[in-house]
Amino acid sequence: MRPAKMWKTRHFSSPFLLPLLPSLLLFLLVFLSAELCLAAEITTESGELVFGSSVTLRCSGDSGDSGATIQWTGPDLSGTGITLGEQETSGTTPSRTLTFDAVLESHAGNYTCTETGSDSDSFTIPVVSDFSAELTTNLDMVVSNTRLEFTCSLASPGDQSLLSFIPTGDVTYQITGPGGQVLGGDAINQVGPNDGGSYTCTATLAGSYLDTSGGSIDFTSAALDVIVYITGQLQFDQVVAPIYVGSSSSIGCFATFAIPSDTTGTERAGKWTFDGQPLNAPVGLDLPSRVYITESPVSVTITLITHVVFRTVHSTDGGTYGCEVTIGLEQPSAFVVGTNFNESMEMNVMAPPLGLSVETSLVRLPPLPPYNTFLLTCSEALPSTVHSFLQVQFTWQRSKDTGGFSNLTVPEGINTDVGGATILRTDGDGFSILNVTETVSGDYTYRCSGVLTIPDDTAYTDNADVIVNVTSPKPPERPDDVNTTAVDHKSATVQWTVVLIAYTPETYVVLYGTASGVLNETSQVFDPMGRLDDEEQVYTVELTGLTRSTDYYYRVLAINSIGNTSSEELMFRTFDFHDLPPQVTIHPLDQSNVVPGDLVSFGVTATSTAPLNYQWQKDGVNLTDGGSITGATTA
């Protein structure tokens, strides 16, 4: 025990052995690896190891022992067309050949070459009957109108490398589809609904090396089910809103399917629902029905357009409309999915606004009728989409002051006395006119009512009011804003404003003279005639034959059938022969970019031989000093 312990201690502590330890370990590994890698090796000396070909294989030893033995083993080394060569030695390498005159199906099996004291090498000639056919496609999900590619191939159980024994060109393929139809190629460019079904492929191997009669063998794949998913979409056309009761309208449903144009045996049909229930409407263009359905295939196999047409929209037509389009197959198949599509939309209908309005035109033509005669025009403004044959029927009512309304039953075209008024009614397309003469003053409210009746549906009403004030007889309103313009040495123009016509048509005259209070001269009578329809109207009268350098006093007299009203007395002076009328030499300048609170000043320069007076106006109205205005009568 003591020597062993001393050796072990000496081995690990020696300064000379420790540096040599890695080298010793490396030598051991190389030695073991060399021993483990010794094996015979099979190489091809001539030809090609495939069915039908002549080939010579050589098995070479790797032990370095020229006396080692090379041994071939296989299914039948003495069989037809197989030659086992004698062992040969080249240097220290022994070898032995195995020759096939032509590799045949009958030679199938495992062939092994062994060198004495070394590992073996081997190869396998496959059993042809173990092969099989496989069919695959490029798509996991087959969608209509896409390209479907098939791949038919041979498969070898376990080791696909065995397929290398099949010479190129010795295998042909054929794909069979639904109904036994042979596919003309390996792809369907545009898949249609008729392409759904089971597919198989047959791989035919032909060669003289086969044992079968005729020199060929067929391999048929398992069935591959192709389910075609039809794709498409439904789209509603744009409905022009709003849709009024009494108008015509339609809902269009556009169906587009991804179906090849050469697809046969398919039909498309549309079906409509209303609020979840089948729409009870006939199909056809020439039907008298208020609501009907049309169908029009734009393309024989691709698109369908279907419409629900409303000749006259009713109030009950609003709701949810569903469109369902179905593809009908000549032979329905479990291999086709998605042959019908559904979409829905809301259609809202609105009551047609009648848009009634009443306008008043007052008639003031002298000497008759007086102010209590007027025209009332009631008109409708239906939307243009409402059928023109649907007419608004008008009725009238009247109330006085705060009393209730009473119906005005007035035959058209006949003057009729109704409750103290004389009324003439005229109706037209979309309007009704009343020509009214009231005999009693007061505030009258006239109401025009309109009714639009939709046949077999409902009626829609609207009304509009207008208030007419019939005044009691009274003299004219006092003329306002009286002044003179264009004064020279022998004439002057008097101007005034009529604020409101009091009762009956009015005439106007200017009374004037050279002494205050003694206005013994009269202008010509001014008769405005039809212009009295306007309020705030400005009128003028020219005074001629005046004396130069003279003060004249004047006032304006308004006259009607009840009496007259005069303006206050005013004065003007005519010019001398030598007096020049005023002439403005510097006009006021426009003021821009003015904001509230700014100080704005206007100036004017004028010349004349007579004394000058100034009067500033705003929008034709004289200004006076006060408030924010100063200098209303200065330059």
C-alpha angles and dihedrals in degrees: 000000000000094000093048091051091048092050093051092048091047093049097057098036098046111114090209100053098045095069090050095053097089091050092051092050092048091052091051092051093048090049094050092045092052091052093048095048096056107118141139116254130211118211133174110250097181139352128016129288098236134112113285095016130112112238138172118206123194124203113204126192123233104194097092089232109126089196094059118116125238114210129185121202129183146133096292116348090177094052128119115296096010123112123187111204128216120263114267132193127213110184104310095337118097119200142173133194133226117197130194114197086203125349106243136189087248090062092067115136145075120305120197133190119200132186118202109260094008139087120268134243126212148175135198131225104208127238103244094209089062091066120100139190123245129196122200136164135215094238130071089194119029111217122189119262093022128113115264116198124194126205117200116187145158118252130199121209112249102346119048089189088077087074087074087079089070110090117234111267096021093104125069126184135212127184120207122198138189114329092015093288113159112232111235096225135342101291145049108220096202116019115218134183091267090061095069115107145073122323131191133180129214121208113199118200114196127181143125089246091071121099094213121103113263091025096261141093131196126219117194121198127225114269116275114207115216114198113194116213110204112218127197144122142235121220130182120221118244109275112215107233141247101046109199127203107253095035130101121249144157141204116219125201117196116200119194120183129190094234125138114252092237094057112128133194097036130121131189124213132179126214127188130205131192118208089342096310128101110272107245099217131122124242118239144076100239098055122118091221118127090226123031140158129237131194126194124173106215091193124022095239109013118045138034127188119197127178138192105214123200112198088188120009115229128202090249094058095083115103145078117325120196125200120202120181120188131197109218116206124210088227111022110223137193086221094070120077130185105031096152134050131197133198133159138200139186121244115195120196124198135204110258111250109231092203095207119187133173123209126192124216115187117213115215108162111149139269092013147047103037128219092284093076118088144152124241117199119190117189137173129223105200117178111270091240093065111099113265092225089066104088130192113236114215130213130177135216132182136200130182122220106318097340126118126268122269126194119255106220101189123160112229115260097010126104104237130186111226123173097328095322134097112222133186115191127203122180129192142164103312099349145072125201129199121195102201134187113187118199098191125060120238145097110297125192115203117195123199115198125192130197124196111192120199109204113248091001128062144299128251123207138194136168140195130198134209128187120218121191112210108195130210118250110279140149120273124282114264113269109253137211094017116186143141130251136180095027115177135156096292110017144037137186119229116206131190142162126240105214099187138348104245104203120313132023113293138213127201136214134178117228113201144162144156096259127062112254092011103093100162099152125081131203123221114285113264114215113185093191112182094003088079088086088083125074124216088033120168118218134180139202125193120224113207137181093045125160119249122250091013133135113232127194120204147164135187120243120204115200133190136160091279100047144290141279128204133209121229119279116268135180139222133172127223120228128253119245088257095047115102119213114249115278123197109223099175118032125207115271124236116253117219137179090032118161127191111283096030120129110241124191130188126191136186135189120207137168134207139149089235127064112280128226123192132212123178118209135192117209088344094308121116115247125220131201115264141088109018094347126089130166096033091154101034134083 
